[in-house]
Amino acid sequence: MPVTLSSRLDGVVGGKTAGALSRAFGMATVGDLLAHYPRRYALRGELTPISSLPVGETVTIVAEVRSVNARHMRNRKGSILEVVIGDGHGTVALTFFNQAWRQNELKAGRQGIFSGKVGEFKGHRQFAHPDYELFDDEDEARMSAEARQHEPIPIYPATSTLPSWQIQKVVELARTVLGPVPDPLPDGFRRRQGLLDARTALDRIHAPDFIEQVEPARQTLRMHEAFVLQAALLQQRQFVRALSATARPPGDLLERFDAALPFERTPDQVAVGDRIARDLEGAWPMNRLVQGEVGSGKTLVALRAMLQVAQSGGQSALIAPTEVLAAQHLRSIARMLGPQLAPELMPTLLTGQLSAPERRKAALRVASGQARIVVGTHALLSASTTFADLGLVVVDEQHRFGVEQRETLRAKGTSPHVLVLTATPIPRTVAMTVFGDLDVSTIRTLPAGRSGISTFVAPLDERPGWFARVWERIAEEVALGRQAFVVCAAIDAETATGEEADPATDAAAPEDGRTRWGVVQVRDLLSRHPAFASIRVELLHGKLPSEQKDAVMQAFARGEIDVLVATTVVEVGVDVPNASTMVILEADRFGVSQLHQLRGRVGRGSIPGLCLLVTEAPAGTPARIRVEAVAATGDGFELAEVDLQLRGEGDVLGDAQSGARSSLRLLRVVADADLIALARDEAERVLDEDPALLRHPGLAEAIERRVGQQERAALAKN
């Protein structure tokens, strides 16, 4: 039976090697192995600088043996073989214990690849028991040195148990036995783009004859990746559109609601609302992502969709990431519905923190269909939660939920419509790559009457006196009858309970001499501050019991608390129009989008907002650049692009998406934006003409291979 990219690895390279590759890199098939591309190439005539080897890391270098010395150990039995290798820029010692036989092959003048963990002994770098592979035998080396000096040596991402050249040997074995490789790209498109055929691209990226062959191979495989991914996402959209949905036409509920609104909807709210209204009447389930700035009115848009579904007796479920946010959504919805509509629709809260009798009562209202609007947290996913007629699933802050959780909720209805809300603006290329199966709508304009927010960086490394001024500034705002947030990355900086800082940027309390601030330390500071003697300060963080968190938030919203010292539990959904000031301590420990979200908690009413980003990060460092970027603009969409460039797409994409989307090999969302758009257009054309891909077997096979059963299920759940 011919070997294909779908063939199991153990049948080609043996069970032991396949097991090692599976443990190290999660590989299962020949295609997985051949998609493990070299990260760089060394030339036989080129020697890697030893002088810059990082201590503590496993590295692979090309070098020449300079000297070999075998000696007996002084204090115990055994021998030490010390080999010095060099590259013209520096030397490093290799140490082997009780392996004197190696001096027969490690002779001065021999060149090879050496791999190991860089250690340090008496101030000098060394490798203990490194792996190595020498180039040919000496006679052959002399004859072929000139001919092969420009032949690139692929250096693969490796581990301590699987060095680069072992991976190279396994790749060579797989390529030798591999049969024909079907091309995922349509022939005409491939030729127009000047790309290689699939087999040539694979051969040249793994075993180029000269370095100039690598880039065309990379360009071809980059297009394969973009094209297969876009085709898979578009195909998934086709699958959703093949389902039939219950049409939910609007009616008097929506008319009564709109008539009672005390303000005009913004043009964006009207446009996005009209689009959703048409989706809800469509023949297939809506699958729409609505992105918009903090406070742009996404909740209003979602509520109008819920009223349209409720018109025909359908229910809507809004799932929020925290108890605080779920409770706030319910209050906000009940307030917007008013005394006329709220009793009719019976908005109901369902969370894990409800008492047993409250939860039973809520679950009964949901199961009977009495509650046509249900708001909750993960409790909505419980097997005991059932709906009479779930017509719409609304996911708030989708990045807080995994694919599995979204599907669990969706499965409680029959092809319900899905509306995903996010206040984290998503760059176009990320939206295309990550949410390509969703229709994306954007609300850019903010409601009238917003006073805006002024943001300033307080750089304590340059101006330490500003720290005292921060607290004076808060006291001045409180004296004017306003309220303030103080946000910390940790609950208690001394015990490092900082579970709510952004893991992508939090440096986990480095030993850099900086002061660490948790909510506990800030409360202690303010309790002794003379300006805060009559100011009411309260704490809020993720470890508090749910009822206490909700009580604190409600007290703050009522104006009974002046200053709320909190972790990022206040990041989303907290709406207190009287809050004018946001102070973020150690702002460099948060990501760009997180800082922007936090800042959006103030300036929500007629009072101008003030945001102070306090940092000790030195000027010019990535952490400081990130903080300054947030201070420079209030446009979340502009910041999303900056964030993408600063952090790279690995962090932006995250690992909450299905494996198909987060495992980008050569594709780079920022650099390859045009290529992704081109791939999407072509994939759309192919699927329009050939929805079942009967005339494009290479593409169908590539999608099946890349988006296997597990990912296919995950895509369907999205």
C-alpha positions in Angstrom: 0.0 0.0 0.0 1.6 3.3 -1.0 2.7 5.7 1.7 0.6 9.0 1.8 0.6 12.1 4.0 -2.2 10.4 5.9 -0.3 7.2 6.6 0.4 6.5 10.3 3.9 7.3 11.4 4.5 4.1 13.3 4.0 2.1 10.0 6.8 4.1 8.3 9.4 5.0 10.9 8.8 2.3 13.5 6.8 2.3 16.8 9.7 3.6 19.1 10.5 6.6 16.9 6.8 7.4 16.2 6.2 7.3 20.0 9.1 9.7 20.6 7.8 12.1 17.9 4.2 11.8 19.3 5.4 12.7 22.8 7.6 15.5 21.7 5.5 17.2 19.0 2.1 15.4 19.0 2.8 13.9 15.5 0.7 11.0 14.4 1.0 10.9 10.6 3.6 11.3 7.8 1.9 14.7 7.0 2.5 15.8 10.6 6.1 14.9 10.3 6.6 16.7 7.0 4.9 19.8 8.3 7.6 20.0 11.0 9.7 22.4 8.9 13.3 23.4 9.5 13.5 26.7 11.5 16.8 27.6 9.9 19.6 26.2 7.7 23.3 26.0 8.4 25.9 25.7 5.6 28.8 23.2 5.8 31.1 26.0 5.0 29.6 28.2 7.7 30.2 28.0 11.5 27.6 29.3 14.0 29.0 31.9 16.5 29.7 30.0 19.7 30.4 33.3 21.5 26.6 34.1 21.7 25.4 30.6 23.0 22.7 31.2 25.7 23.4 29.3 28.9 20.6 27.0 29.9 19.2 26.4 26.5 19.5 23.4 24.2 21.2 24.5 21.0 22.5 23.0 17.8 25.8 24.4 16.3 28.1 23.6 13.4 31.7 23.5 14.6 35.2 21.9 14.1 37.1 19.8 16.7 40.1 21.7 17.9 41.6 19.4 20.6 40.9 16.2 22.4 42.2 15.3 25.9 41.5 12.1 27.9 42.4 11.9 31.6 41.6 9.9 34.7 39.5 11.4 37.4 41.5 12.2 40.6 39.2 11.3 43.4 37.3 8.4 41.9 37.4 5.7 39.3 36.7 6.6 35.7 37.9 8.9 33.0 36.9 12.3 31.5 37.2 13.1 27.8 37.4 16.8 27.1 36.9 17.9 23.6 37.2 21.6 22.5 35.3 22.7 19.4 35.6 26.0 17.8 34.1 28.1 15.0 36.6 30.9 14.4 34.6 33.2 16.8 34.9 31.2 20.1 35.3 27.8 21.6 33.2 25.6 23.8 34.2 22.4 25.7 32.4 19.1 25.4 32.7 16.8 28.4 32.2 13.0 28.4 32.5 10.8 31.5 33.8 7.2 31.0 33.6 7.4 27.2 37.2 7.5 26.2 36.4 5.5 23.1 34.9 8.7 21.5 38.4 10.0 20.9 38.7 7.5 18.0 36.1 9.6 16.0 36.4 13.0 17.6 39.7 14.0 16.1 41.1 17.5 15.6 39.9 18.9 12.2 36.7 16.9 12.0 33.6 19.0 11.5 30.0 18.2 12.5 26.8 19.2 14.1 26.8 19.3 18.0 23.7 19.6 20.1 23.2 19.9 23.8 22.2 22.0 26.7 24.6 24.9 27.3 26.1 24.8 30.8 28.8 26.8 32.5 31.7 25.5 34.6 34.3 27.9 36.1 33.1 30.8 33.9 33.4 28.8 30.6 30.6 27.5 28.5 30.4 23.7 28.1 28.2 20.9 26.8 27.9 17.8 29.1 27.3 14.6 27.1 26.1 16.4 23.9 24.8 14.6 20.9 26.7 15.0 17.7 27.0 13.9 14.1 30.2 14.3 12.2 30.3 15.1 8.5 31.4 12.0 6.5 34.7 10.2 7.0 37.9 12.2 6.6 38.8 11.0 3.1 35.4 11.5 1.7 35.1 14.8 3.5 38.2 16.1 1.7 36.9 15.0 -1.7 33.4 16.4 -1.2 34.1 19.4 1.0 34.3 21.8 -2.0 31.3 20.3 -3.8 29.1 20.3 -0.6 30.2 23.4 1.2 27.2 25.4 0.0 24.7 22.6 0.7 22.3 23.7 3.4 21.9 21.6 6.6 18.3 21.9 7.9 18.1 22.7 11.6 14.8 21.5 13.0 12.9 22.5 16.2 14.3 19.8 18.5 14.2 18.5 22.0 16.9 17.1 24.3 15.8 13.6 23.4 15.2 14.2 19.7 18.1 16.3 18.3 17.8 18.0 14.9 19.8 15.5 12.9 17.7 12.6 14.2 14.6 14.4 13.0 16.3 15.0 9.7 17.0 11.3 9.3 13.4 10.4 10.0 12.2 13.1 7.6 14.5 11.7 4.9 13.2 8.2 5.5 9.6 9.4 5.2 10.3 11.4 2.0 12.0 8.4 0.4 9.0 6.1 0.7 6.3 8.8 0.2 4.1 8.3 -2.9 2.6 11.1 -5.0 1.5 14.2 -3.1 -1.9 15.7 -4.4 -1.8 19.4 -4.7 -4.4 21.4 -2.6 -4.2 24.4 -4.9 -6.1 24.6 -8.2 -3.6 24.2 -11.1 -4.5 27.5 -12.7 -4.2 29.5 -9.4 -0.9 27.8 -8.6 0.6 28.7 -12.0 -0.7 32.3 -11.8 0.9 32.8 -8.4 4.2 31.3 -9.7 4.1 28.6 -6.9 5.8 25.1 -6.9 3.9 21.8 -7.0 3.3 20.2 -3.6 5.9 17.5 -3.9 8.7 19.8 -5.0 7.9 22.3 -2.2 8.1 19.6 0.4 11.4 18.2 -1.0 13.0 21.7 -1.2 12.1 22.9 2.2 13.5 19.7 3.8 16.4 19.0 1.5 17.3 22.0 -0.6 20.3 21.7 -3.0 21.1 25.3 -2.4 19.7 28.0 0.0 18.0 29.9 -2.8 15.5 27.0 -3.2 14.1 27.5 0.3 12.1 30.7 0.0 10.0 29.6 -3.1 9.2 26.3 -1.1 8.2 28.3 1.9 6.0 30.7 -0.1 4.2 27.7 -1.7 3.6 25.9 1.7 2.5 29.2 3.3 -0.2 29.5 0.6 -1.1 25.8 1.1 -1.7 26.7 4.8 -3.7 29.8 4.2 -5.8 28.2 1.4 -6.6 25.0 3.3 -7.5 26.9 6.4 -9.8 29.4 4.6 -11.4 26.6 2.6 -12.1 24.6 5.8 -13.7 27.7 7.5 -15.8 28.5 4.4 -16.9 24.9 4.1 -17.9 25.0 7.8 -20.0 28.1 7.0 -21.7 26.0 4.2 -22.5 23.3 6.7 -24.2 25.7 9.0 -26.2 27.1 6.1 -27.3 23.6 5.2 -29.1 23.4 8.5 -32.6 24.7 8.7 -33.6 27.2 11.4 -36.9 28.4 12.8 -37.6 31.8 11.2 -38.0 34.4 13.9 -39.8 37.5 12.4 -40.0 40.7 14.5 -43.3 41.9 15.9 -44.9 44.2 18.5 -42.4 43.3 21.3 -39.6 45.0 19.4 -41.9 47.9 18.4 -42.9 48.6 22.0 -39.3 48.3 23.1 -38.0 50.7 20.5 -40.8 53.2 21.2 -39.9 53.3 24.9 -36.1 53.9 24.3 -35.1 57.2 25.8 -32.4 57.8 23.1 -31.7 57.4 19.4 -29.8 54.3 18.4 -26.4 55.1 16.7 -26.2 54.5 12.9 -23.9 51.5 13.5 -26.4 50.0 16.1 -29.2 50.5 13.5 -27.2 48.9 10.7 -26.0 45.9 12.7 -29.4 45.5 14.3 -31.1 45.4 10.8 -28.5 42.8 9.6 -29.2 40.6 12.7 -33.0 41.0 12.2 -32.6 39.7 8.6 -30.4 36.8 9.8 -33.1 35.7 12.4 -35.7 35.5 9.6 -33.3 33.5 7.4 -33.5 29.8 6.3 -30.3 28.8 8.2 -29.0 29.6 11.7 -27.3 32.9 12.2 -23.6 32.6 13.1 -22.5 36.2 13.7 -19.7 37.9 15.6 -20.4 41.5 16.8 -17.4 43.4 17.8 -17.5 46.9 19.2 -15.7 49.3 21.6 -16.5 49.1 25.3 -19.8 50.9 25.7 -20.7 50.9 22.0 -24.1 49.3 22.7 -23.6 45.6 21.9 -25.9 44.6 24.8 -28.7 46.7 23.3 -28.2 45.0 19.9 -28.3 41.6 21.6 -31.4 42.4 23.6 -33.3 43.5 20.4 -32.3 40.1 18.9 -33.7 38.4 22.0 -37.0 40.3 21.7 -37.3 39.2 18.1 -36.8 35.6 19.1 -39.2 36.0 22.0 -42.0 37.2 19.7 -42.5 33.6 18.5 -42.2 32.1 22.0 -38.5 31.3 21.6 -35.9 31.6 24.4 -32.5 33.3 24.4 -29.6 32.3 26.6 -26.8 34.8 27.3 -23.7 33.2 28.8 -21.2 35.5 30.6 -17.8 34.7 31.9 -18.3 35.8 35.6 -21.0 35.8 38.2 -20.6 39.6 38.6 -21.0 40.2 34.9 -24.0 37.8 34.6 -25.8 39.6 37.5 -25.0 43.0 36.0 -26.3 41.9 32.5 -29.6 40.7 34.1 -30.1 44.1 35.9 -29.2 46.0 32.8 -31.7 43.9 30.7 -34.5 44.3 33.3 -33.9 48.0 33.4 -33.9 48.4 29.6 -37.1 46.3 29.3 -38.8 48.4 31.9 -42.0 47.6 33.9 -44.0 46.9 30.7 -41.9 44.2 29.1 -39.9 42.6 32.0 -42.9 40.7 33.5 -43.9 39.4 30.1 -40.4 38.1 29.3 -39.4 37.1 32.8 -35.6 37.6 32.5 -34.0 35.0 34.8 -30.6 34.6 36.3 -29.1 31.1 36.5 -25.7 30.8 38.2 -23.9 28.2 40.4 -24.0 30.5 43.4 -27.8 30.6 43.7 -29.2 28.8 46.7 -30.8 25.4 46.0 -34.4 26.6 46.2 -33.6 29.7 44.0 -31.9 27.6 41.5 -34.8 25.1 41.3 -37.2 27.9 40.8 -35.1 29.5 38.1 -34.5 26.1 36.3 -38.2 25.4 36.3 -39.0 28.8 34.7 -36.3 28.1 32.0 -37.5 24.5 31.3 -41.2 25.5 31.1 -40.4 28.4 28.7 -41.8 31.0 31.0 -38.4 32.7 31.1 -37.8 33.8 27.5 -34.5 35.6 28.4 -32.0 33.6 30.5 -28.7 35.0 31.7 -26.1 32.9 33.4 -22.6 31.6 33.7 -21.3 28.0 33.3 -24.4 26.8 35.2 -26.3 27.2 31.9 -24.1 24.3 30.6 -25.2 21.9 33.3 -27.0 18.8 32.2 -29.9 19.6 34.5 -30.5 22.9 32.6 -33.1 22.4 29.8 -34.9 24.9 27.6 -38.4 24.7 26.1 -37.4 26.3 22.8 -33.9 27.7 22.7 -33.8 30.0 19.7 -30.8 32.2 20.3 -27.4 31.7 22.1 -25.5 34.9 22.9 -21.9 34.5 24.0 -20.5 37.5 25.8 -16.7 38.0 25.6 -16.2 34.8 23.5 -12.5 34.6 24.3 -13.3 33.5 27.8 -15.1 30.4 26.6 -13.8 27.3 24.9 -15.3 25.7 21.8 -16.7 22.8 23.9 -18.7 25.1 26.2 -20.3 27.0 23.3 -21.4 23.8 21.7 -22.8 22.4 25.0 -25.1 25.4 25.2 -26.0 25.4 21.5 -26.9 21.7 21.7 -29.7 22.5 24.1 -31.8 23.9 21.2 -32.5 22.8 17.6 -30.1 24.7 15.3 -30.4 27.9 17.4 -29.0 31.2 16.1 -25.7 32.2 17.6 -24.6 35.8 18.4 -21.0 36.2 19.7 -20.1 39.6 21.3 -16.6 40.9 21.9 -15.4 44.2 23.2 -11.8 43.3 22.2 -11.5 44.6 18.6 -10.2 42.0 16.3 -7.9 43.0 13.4 -9.3 42.0 10.0 -6.7 39.3 9.3 -7.3 37.7 12.7 -11.0 37.8 12.2 -10.5 36.1 8.8 -8.1 33.5 10.2 -9.8 32.7 13.5 -13.4 33.5 12.9 -13.6 32.9 9.2 -16.8 30.8 9.5 -18.6 33.6 11.4 -20.1 36.7 9.7 -18.5 39.7 11.3 -20.3 43.0 12.2 -18.6 46.0 13.7 -20.0 48.8 15.9 -17.5 51.7 15.7 -19.5 54.7 16.8 -20.1 55.4 20.5 -23.4 56.8 21.8 -23.7 60.6 22.0 -23.1 62.2 25.3 -19.9 60.3 26.1 -17.2 62.7 27.4 -14.3 60.6 26.5 -11.2 59.5 28.4 -7.8 61.2 28.9 -5.0 58.7 29.4 -1.6 59.4 30.9 1.5 57.3 31.7 3.0 57.8 35.2 6.6 56.6 34.7 7.8 56.1 38.3 11.4 55.1 37.2 11.8 58.6 35.8 9.4 60.5 38.1 9.0 58.7 41.5 7.2 61.7 43.0 4.2 61.1 40.7 3.2 58.1 42.8 2.1 60.4 45.7 0.3 62.6 43.1 -1.7 59.6 41.8 -3.4 59.3 45.2 -4.0 63.0 45.6 -5.6 63.0 42.1 -8.1 60.3 43.2 -8.9 62.2 46.4 -9.6 65.4 44.3 -12.0 63.5 42.1 -13.8 62.0 45.1 -14.1 65.5 46.6 -16.0 66.5 43.5 -18.5 63.7 44.2 -17.0 61.2 41.7 -15.7 57.6 42.1 -12.5 55.8 41.2 -11.1 52.4 40.4 -7.6 51.2 41.3 -6.7 48.0 39.5 -3.9 45.7 40.6 -2.4 42.6 38.8 -2.5 40.6 42.0 -4.7 40.0 45.1 -1.7 39.9 47.4 1.6 40.7 45.8 3.6 39.2 48.7 2.1 35.8 48.3 1.9 36.2 44.5 -1.8 35.4 44.3 -2.2 37.2 41.0 -4.3 34.8 39.0 -6.1 37.6 37.1 -3.1 39.3 35.4 -2.6 38.8 31.7 -0.5 35.6 31.3 0.8 36.8 27.9 2.5 39.8 29.4 2.8 39.3 33.2 6.4 38.8 34.1 5.5 36.8 37.2 7.2 39.1 39.7 10.7 39.3 38.3 13.5 40.1 40.7 14.1 43.5 39.3 13.8 45.6 42.4 10.3 46.9 41.5 7.6 47.4 44.1 4.8 44.9 43.7 1.2 46.0 44.4 -1.8 43.8 45.2 -5.2 44.9 46.4 -4.1 43.9 49.9 -1.1 46.3 49.8 -3.1 49.1 48.3 -5.8 48.9 51.0 -3.1 49.0 53.6 -1.5 52.1 52.0 -4.8 53.9 51.7 -5.8 53.1 55.3 -2.8 55.1 56.4 -3.1 58.0 53.8 -4.3 61.2 55.4 -6.2 62.3 52.3 -8.3 59.1 52.4 -9.4 59.4 56.1 -13.0 60.0 55.1 -13.0 58.2 51.7 -14.9 54.9 51.6 -12.6 52.2 50.1 -13.6 48.6 49.3 -11.9 45.6 47.8 -13.1 43.3 44.9 -11.3 40.3 43.5 -12.0 36.8 42.1 -11.5 34.9 45.4 -14.4 36.6 47.2 -17.7 34.7 47.5 -20.0 35.4 44.6 -22.7 37.1 46.7 -20.1 39.4 48.3 -18.7 40.3 44.8 -22.2 41.2 43.6 -23.0 43.2 46.8 -19.8 45.2 46.4 -20.4 46.0 42.8 -24.0 47.1 43.5 -22.9 49.3 46.4 -20.3 50.9 44.1 -22.9 51.4 41.4 -25.2 53.1 44.0 -22.4 55.4 45.1 -22.0 53.9 48.5 -18.3 53.2 47.8 -15.9 56.0 46.7 -12.8 53.9 45.6 -12.9 50.3 44.4 -9.5 48.6 44.7 -9.8 45.5 42.4 -8.2 42.9 40.2 -9.2 42.6 36.6 -12.5 41.1 37.7 -13.8 44.6 36.8 -12.4 44.3 33.2 -15.7 43.6 31.4 -19.3 44.8 31.7 -19.1 47.0 34.9 -21.2 50.1 34.2 -20.9 53.0 36.8 -21.5 56.3 35.0 -20.3 58.3 38.1 -16.8 56.6 38.0 -14.4 59.2 36.5 -10.9 57.8 37.3 -9.1 54.6 36.6 -5.7 54.0 38.1 -3.9 50.9 36.8 -0.8 49.9 39.0 2.0 48.0 37.3 0.3 48.7 34.0 3.1 47.0 32.1 1.9 43.6 33.5 -1.2 43.8 31.4 -1.8 43.4 27.7 -2.8 46.2 25.3 -6.4 45.0 24.9 -6.7 44.4 28.6 -5.6 47.9 29.4 -8.0 49.3 26.9 -10.9 47.2 28.3 -10.1 48.4 31.9 -9.9 52.0 30.8 -13.4 51.7 29.2 -14.9 51.4 32.7 -14.7 55.2 33.1 -16.0 58.1 31.1 -19.2 56.2 30.5 -21.5 59.1 31.4 -21.3 62.9 31.1 -18.2 63.1 33.4 -14.9 63.2 31.6 -12.8 60.0 32.2 -9.2 60.0 33.5 -6.9 56.9 33.2 -3.5 56.8 34.9 -1.2 54.0 33.8 1.4 53.6 36.6 4.6 51.8 35.6 8.2 51.3 36.5 9.1 49.8 33.1 12.1 51.6 31.7 11.6 53.7 28.5 12.2 51.8 25.3 11.4 48.4 26.7 8.5 46.3 25.1 6.5 46.6 28.3 6.8 50.4 28.3 6.0 50.7 24.6 2.9 48.7 25.2 1.7 51.0 27.9 2.5 54.1 25.9 0.6 52.7 22.9 -2.6 52.6 25.0 -2.0 56.2 26.2 -1.5 57.4 22.6 -4.9 56.4 21.2 -8.4 55.7 22.4 -9.3 53.8 19.2 -9.6 50.1 20.1 -9.3 49.0 16.5 -6.0 50.9 16.0 -4.8 49.4 19.3 -5.7 45.9 18.1 -3.4 46.3 15.2 -0.6 47.6 17.5 -1.2 44.7 19.9 -0.9 42.2 17.0 2.4 43.7 16.0 3.8 43.9 19.5 2.7 40.5 20.7 2.6 38.4 17.5 -0.3 36.3 16.5 0.5 33.4 18.7 -0.8 35.2 21.7 -3.6 37.0 19.9 -4.9 33.8 18.4 -4.6 32.0 21.8 -5.1 28.3 22.2 -8.8 28.4 23.0 -9.5 28.0 19.3 -9.6 24.6 17.7 -6.3 22.9 16.9 -6.8 23.8 13.2 -6.6 27.5 13.9 -4.0 27.9 16.4 -1.3 25.6 14.9 0.0 28.0 12.3 3.3 26.7 10.9 4.6 29.1 8.4 1.7 31.5 8.1 2.0 34.8 10.0 -1.2 36.7 10.4 0.4 40.2 10.3 3.0 39.6 7.6 0.8 37.5 5.4 -2.4 39.5 5.5 -2.5 40.0 1.7 -1.8 36.3 1.1 -4.6 35.3 3.5 -7.1 37.6 1.7 -6.0 36.2 -1.7 -6.4 32.6 -0.4 -9.9 33.4 1.0 -11.1 34.9 -2.3 -9.8 31.9 -4.3 -11.2 29.4 -1.8 -14.6 31.1 -2.0 -14.5 30.9 -5.8 -13.6 27.1 -5.7 -16.4 26.3 -3.1 -19.0 28.3 -5.0 -18.3 26.3 -8.2 -17.6 22.9 -6.5 -19.2 22.8 -3.0 -18.5 19.1 -2.4 -14.9 19.5 -3.8 -15.5 16.6 -6.2 -13.2 18.3 -8.8 -10.6 19.3 -6.2 -9.7 16.0 -4.5 -6.3 17.3 -3.4 -8.0 20.2 -1.4 -10.6 17.8 0.0 -7.9 15.5 1.2 -5.8 18.4 2.7 -8.8 19.7 4.6 -9.6 16.2 5.9 -5.9 15.8 7.0 -5.4 19.2 8.4 -8.8 19.5 9.9 -9.2 15.9 11.2 -12.2 14.5 12.9 -11.4 16.2 16.2 -10.9 19.7 14.6 -13.9 19.1 12.3 -16.0 18.6 15.4 -14.5 21.6 17.0 -15.1 23.8 14.0 -18.7 22.6 13.9 -19.1 23.6 17.5 -17.8 27.1 16.9 
